[in-house]
């Protein structure tokens, strides 16, 4: 039940943020908005305020903002034609459409900033296990040693230790540790190890053969530091998402890694159990994914519409109705195919035990 509730909260918030972007800029450019819906399909709840009907619809995997004139202007009054979506300049339409995905990216940044202010668990540089017959063991490092510096540079976090080892290029490291209230400096020569990276690819990197103790401290940042780090984290997630999409397209990452609503629900429940920071970070990650996916130049997605409007902006004429209809049909087939694949992977993973 926690997984279902967590997924509904996350998807509801992210869809609302996305559609709010479209809504706000439509209003700024004086485009009439007929409906603002969370979800698709039959109406569950609805309330009309002014000209806009705000809806909660049956299928929560998306939402929409219906603007005046989107379906055509044949039956519109002259007054409505002046405030229709299609009457606006290509640049204004580009901004309205792009606002949804951009709002998701900005929201992700705000969430990461909040995460760093709430506090992030950071692993300490204390050694839990020294692997037998590996460089650290041969050099004399021991379990419970607290690493305080590498090559004279202070280290207090496990991630910083890993980074220092990775950047060594296999050259000898002067590792300073605190042991029984004494400080020792030990030379360790890393060895190369080939292992799978995040994308399942073989990579070779230097290691010394130590395992973290599992101890951690909560790091809380002030607003300015959190702003800098949150912005950097958002950019890193954008790059990682784009890289992942590229590797999926090239089949470097198998298609069975793609997940759907069931995977989202499972992960959402796990992150909610792990604490507020984990839950917010997961929501931020999904918000980045939602923003980037919607910007892809696929007809039926925001990115596809942006391509049409960019064409109109450059060539001073709209894409023909026939071409748009064909493109929309292709986009719909691609989107439905992706949804079917995601659902199949979820079923295989969680119900058939193939994941």
C-alpha positions as CSV (number, residue, x, y, z in Angstrom):
1,X,0.0,0.0,0.0
2,X,2.9,2.4,0.8
3,X,4.3,1.8,-2.7
4,X,1.0,2.6,-4.4
5,X,0.5,5.8,-2.3
6,X,4.1,6.9,-2.8
7,X,3.8,6.4,-6.6
8,X,0.5,8.3,-6.7
9,X,2.0,11.2,-4.8
10,X,5.2,11.4,-6.9
11,X,3.4,11.0,-10.3
12,X,0.6,13.4,-9.2
13,X,3.1,16.1,-8.2
14,X,5.3,15.7,-11.3
15,X,2.4,15.8,-13.7
16,X,0.9,18.9,-11.9
17,X,4.3,20.7,-12.2
18,X,4.6,19.8,-15.8
19,X,1.1,20.9,-16.8
20,X,1.4,24.0,-14.6
21,X,4.3,25.1,-16.8
22,X,2.1,24.9,-19.9
23,X,-0.8,26.6,-18.0
24,X,1.2,29.6,-16.7
25,X,2.8,30.5,-20.0
26,X,-0.5,30.0,-21.9
27,X,-2.0,32.5,-19.5
28,X,0.9,34.9,-19.8
29,X,0.5,35.0,-23.6
30,X,-3.3,35.4,-23.1
31,X,-4.2,32.0,-24.5
32,X,-7.6,30.7,-23.3
33,X,-7.4,27.5,-21.3
34,X,-10.5,25.3,-21.3
35,X,-9.3,22.3,-19.2
36,X,-6.4,21.5,-16.8
37,X,-6.4,17.8,-16.1
38,X,-4.4,15.5,-13.9
39,X,-4.7,12.2,-15.6
40,X,-6.5,11.1,-18.8
41,X,-9.8,9.5,-19.6
42,X,-13.1,9.8,-17.7
43,X,-13.5,12.6,-15.2
44,X,-13.5,11.6,-11.5
45,X,-13.7,15.1,-10.0
46,X,-14.0,18.5,-11.7
47,X,-14.6,22.2,-10.8
48,X,-14.9,25.1,-13.2
49,X,-13.2,28.3,-12.1
50,X,-13.6,31.1,-14.6
51,X,-13.2,29.7,-18.1
52,X,-11.1,26.7,-17.0
53,X,-12.3,23.4,-15.8
54,X,-9.9,21.7,-13.4
55,X,-10.1,17.9,-13.5
56,X,-8.9,14.8,-11.8
57,X,-9.2,12.0,-14.4
58,X,-9.3,8.2,-14.2
59,X,-5.9,7.3,-15.6
60,X,-3.0,9.0,-13.6
61,X,-0.2,8.3,-16.1
62,X,-0.1,11.8,-17.5
63,X,-2.2,15.0,-17.8
64,X,-3.1,17.7,-20.2
65,X,-3.9,21.4,-20.6
66,X,-6.5,22.0,-23.3
67,X,-6.1,25.4,-24.9
68,X,-8.5,27.3,-27.1
69,X,-8.0,26.6,-30.7
70,X,-5.7,23.6,-30.4
71,X,-8.1,21.4,-32.3
72,X,-8.7,24.0,-35.0
73,X,-10.3,27.4,-35.3
74,X,-13.2,26.7,-37.7
75,X,-15.9,26.9,-35.1
76,X,-14.3,29.7,-33.0
77,X,-15.7,33.2,-32.6
78,X,-13.5,36.1,-33.7
79,X,-12.8,36.8,-30.0
80,X,-11.7,33.2,-29.3
81,X,-9.6,33.2,-32.4
82,X,-7.6,36.1,-31.0
83,X,-6.8,34.1,-27.9
84,X,-6.4,30.7,-29.4
85,X,-3.1,28.8,-29.2
86,X,-2.7,28.7,-32.9
87,X,-3.0,32.4,-33.3
88,X,0.1,33.0,-31.3
89,X,3.6,33.4,-32.9
90,X,5.7,30.3,-33.3
91,X,8.1,31.6,-30.6
92,X,5.3,32.0,-28.1
93,X,4.0,28.5,-28.9
94,X,7.5,27.1,-28.4
95,X,7.7,28.8,-25.0
96,X,4.3,27.5,-23.9
97,X,5.1,23.9,-25.0
98,X,8.7,23.9,-23.6
99,X,7.5,25.3,-20.3
100,X,6.2,21.9,-19.1
101,X,9.5,20.0,-19.4
102,X,11.5,23.0,-18.2
103,X,9.3,23.2,-15.1
104,X,10.1,19.6,-14.4
105,X,13.9,20.3,-14.6
106,X,13.6,23.4,-12.4
107,X,11.5,21.5,-9.9
108,X,14.1,18.7,-9.8
109,X,16.7,21.3,-9.0
110,X,14.6,22.7,-6.2
111,X,14.1,19.2,-4.8
112,X,17.8,18.5,-4.8
113,X,18.5,21.8,-3.1
114,X,15.9,20.8,-0.4
115,X,17.5,17.4,-0.1
116,X,20.9,18.9,0.7
117,X,19.3,21.2,3.2
118,X,17.3,18.4,4.9
119,X,20.5,16.3,5.1
120,X,22.2,13.6,3.1
121,X,23.7,10.5,4.7
122,X,27.4,10.4,3.8
123,X,29.6,7.3,4.3
124,X,32.7,8.0,6.4
125,X,36.2,7.0,5.3
126,X,36.4,4.3,8.0
127,X,37.5,0.9,6.7
128,X,35.2,-2.0,7.4
129,X,37.0,-4.9,5.7
130,X,40.4,-5.2,4.1
131,X,40.3,-7.8,1.3
132,X,42.9,-10.5,1.7
133,X,45.9,-10.5,-0.7
134,X,45.0,-7.1,-2.1
135,X,47.2,-4.0,-2.1
136,X,45.7,-2.5,1.1
137,X,46.2,-5.8,3.0
138,X,49.8,-6.2,1.7
139,X,50.6,-2.6,2.7
140,X,49.3,-3.1,6.3
141,X,46.0,-1.3,6.3
142,X,43.5,-2.8,8.8
143,X,39.8,-3.0,9.5
144,X,38.6,0.0,11.6
145,X,41.4,2.3,10.3
146,X,40.0,5.8,9.7
147,X,41.5,7.2,6.5
148,X,42.2,10.9,7.1
149,X,44.2,11.9,4.0
150,X,45.4,10.6,0.6
151,X,48.7,12.1,-0.7
152,X,48.4,14.8,1.9
153,X,44.9,15.9,0.9
154,X,42.3,15.6,3.7
155,X,39.7,12.9,3.3
156,X,36.7,12.3,5.5
157,X,34.1,10.7,3.1
158,X,34.2,7.3,1.4
159,X,33.3,8.9,-2.0
160,X,36.3,11.2,-1.7
161,X,38.6,8.2,-1.0
162,X,37.2,6.3,-4.0
163,X,37.7,9.4,-6.2
164,X,41.3,9.8,-5.1
165,X,42.1,6.1,-5.9
166,X,40.4,6.4,-9.3
167,X,42.3,9.5,-10.2
168,X,45.7,8.0,-9.1
169,X,46.1,6.2,-12.4
170,X,47.6,3.3,-10.5
171,X,50.4,5.3,-9.0
172,X,51.5,4.8,-5.4
173,X,49.3,6.5,-2.8
174,X,50.4,7.9,0.6
175,X,47.4,7.0,2.8
176,X,47.2,8.5,6.2
177,X,45.1,6.7,8.8
178,X,44.1,7.1,12.4
179,X,44.6,3.9,14.3
180,X,44.3,3.6,18.1
181,X,44.7,7.3,18.6
182,X,47.9,7.3,16.5
183,X,48.4,8.6,13.0
184,X,50.2,6.5,10.4
185,X,51.1,7.1,6.8
186,X,51.2,3.9,4.6
187,X,52.1,3.6,1.0
188,X,49.7,1.6,-1.1
189,X,50.2,0.7,-4.8
190,X,46.7,0.2,-6.4
191,X,46.1,-2.7,-8.8
192,X,43.8,-2.7,-11.8
193,X,40.4,-4.4,-11.7
194,X,37.8,-4.9,-14.5
195,X,34.2,-4.6,-13.4
196,X,30.8,-3.6,-14.7
197,X,29.8,0.0,-14.6
198,X,26.3,1.5,-14.2
199,X,25.5,0.6,-17.8
200,X,26.8,-3.0,-17.6
201,X,30.0,-2.2,-19.6
202,X,33.4,-3.5,-18.6
203,X,35.7,-0.8,-17.2
204,X,39.1,-1.1,-15.8
205,X,40.1,1.1,-12.8
206,X,42.6,1.1,-9.9
207,X,41.5,-0.4,-6.6
208,X,43.2,-1.1,-3.3
209,X,40.9,-3.7,-1.8
210,X,39.0,-2.0,1.0
211,X,35.3,-2.1,1.9
212,X,33.5,0.7,3.8
213,X,32.5,0.2,7.4
214,X,28.9,1.4,6.7
215,X,29.2,4.3,9.2
216,X,27.7,7.5,8.0
217,X,27.1,11.1,9.1
218,X,24.3,13.4,8.0
219,X,25.6,16.3,6.0
220,X,23.3,19.4,6.0
221,X,24.2,22.4,3.8
222,X,23.2,26.0,4.0
223,X,21.0,27.6,1.3
224,X,23.8,28.9,-0.8
225,X,25.9,25.7,-0.7
226,X,22.7,23.7,-1.3
227,X,21.9,25.8,-4.3
228,X,25.3,25.2,-5.8
229,X,25.3,21.5,-5.1
230,X,21.6,21.0,-6.0
231,X,22.2,22.7,-9.4
232,X,25.2,20.6,-10.0
233,X,23.4,17.4,-9.1
234,X,20.5,18.3,-11.5
235,X,23.0,18.8,-14.3
236,X,24.7,15.5,-13.6
237,X,21.3,13.8,-13.7
238,X,20.5,15.4,-17.0
239,X,23.7,14.2,-18.5
240,X,23.2,10.7,-17.0
241,X,19.7,10.5,-18.5
242,X,20.9,11.6,-21.9
243,X,23.8,9.2,-21.8
244,X,21.4,6.4,-20.7
245,X,19.0,7.1,-23.6
246,X,21.9,7.0,-26.0
247,X,23.0,3.7,-24.7
248,X,19.5,2.2,-24.9
249,X,19.2,3.4,-28.5
250,X,22.5,1.8,-29.4
251,X,21.5,-1.3,-27.4
252,X,24.5,-1.0,-25.1
253,X,21.9,-1.2,-22.4
254,X,19.3,-4.0,-22.9
255,X,15.7,-3.0,-23.4
256,X,14.6,-5.2,-20.5
257,X,16.1,-2.6,-18.1
258,X,13.2,-0.2,-19.0
259,X,10.7,0.0,-16.2
260,X,7.1,1.1,-16.0
261,X,4.6,2.1,-13.3
262,X,5.1,-1.1,-11.2
263,X,8.8,-0.4,-11.0
264,X,8.2,3.2,-10.1
265,X,5.7,2.1,-7.4
266,X,8.2,-0.4,-6.0
267,X,11.1,2.1,-5.9
268,X,8.9,4.9,-4.6
269,X,7.8,2.7,-1.6
270,X,11.4,1.8,-0.9
271,X,12.5,5.4,-1.0
272,X,9.6,6.5,1.2
273,X,10.7,3.9,3.8
274,X,14.3,5.1,3.6
275,X,13.4,8.6,4.7
276,X,12.4,12.1,3.4
277,X,15.7,12.8,1.7
278,X,15.7,9.6,-0.3
279,X,12.0,10.1,-1.3
280,X,12.7,13.7,-2.5
281,X,15.8,12.6,-4.3
282,X,13.9,9.9,-6.1
283,X,11.2,12.4,-7.0
284,X,13.8,14.7,-8.4
285,X,15.4,11.9,-10.5
286,X,12.0,11.1,-12.0
287,X,11.3,14.8,-12.6
288,X,14.5,15.0,-14.6
289,X,13.6,11.9,-16.6
290,X,10.1,13.3,-17.3
291,X,11.5,16.6,-18.5
292,X,14.1,15.1,-20.7
293,X,11.8,12.4,-22.2
294,X,9.2,15.1,-23.1
295,X,11.9,17.1,-24.9
296,X,12.8,14.3,-27.2
297,X,11.8,15.1,-30.8
298,X,9.2,12.5,-31.0
299,X,5.8,13.5,-32.5
300,X,3.0,13.5,-29.8
301,X,5.5,14.5,-27.1
302,X,6.3,18.1,-26.4
303,X,9.6,17.8,-28.2
304,X,7.8,16.8,-31.4
305,X,5.6,19.9,-31.2
306,X,8.7,22.0,-30.7
307,X,10.2,20.6,-33.9
308,X,7.0,21.6,-35.8
309,X,7.0,25.1,-34.3
310,X,10.8,25.6,-34.9
311,X,10.2,24.6,-38.6
312,X,7.5,27.3,-38.8
313,X,9.7,29.8,-37.1
314,X,12.6,29.2,-39.5
315,X,10.8,28.7,-42.8
316,X,7.9,31.1,-42.1
317,X,5.3,28.4,-42.9
318,X,3.7,25.7,-40.8
319,X,4.3,22.0,-41.4
320,X,1.5,20.6,-43.6
321,X,-1.6,19.1,-41.8
322,X,-1.0,15.8,-43.6
323,X,2.7,15.6,-42.5
324,X,1.7,16.4,-38.9
325,X,-1.0,13.7,-38.9
326,X,1.4,11.1,-40.2
327,X,4.0,12.1,-37.7
328,X,1.5,12.0,-34.8
329,X,0.4,8.5,-35.8
330,X,4.1,7.4,-35.9
331,X,4.7,9.1,-32.5
332,X,1.6,7.4,-31.0
333,X,2.8,4.0,-32.2
334,X,6.2,4.6,-30.7
335,X,4.7,5.8,-27.4
336,X,2.3,2.9,-27.1
337,X,5.1,0.4,-28.0
338,X,7.3,1.9,-25.3
339,X,4.4,1.6,-22.7
340,X,3.8,-2.0,-23.7
341,X,7.5,-2.8,-23.3
342,X,7.6,-1.1,-19.9
343,X,4.6,-3.0,-18.7
344,X,5.9,-6.3,-20.1
345,X,9.3,-5.7,-18.3
346,X,7.5,-5.0,-15.1
347,X,5.4,-8.1,-15.3
348,X,8.4,-10.2,-16.2
349,X,10.5,-8.7,-13.4
350,X,8.0,-8.7,-10.5
351,X,5.5,-11.5,-11.4
352,X,7.4,-14.0,-13.5
353,X,10.7,-13.7,-11.7
354,X,12.8,-12.9,-14.8
355,X,14.3,-9.7,-13.4
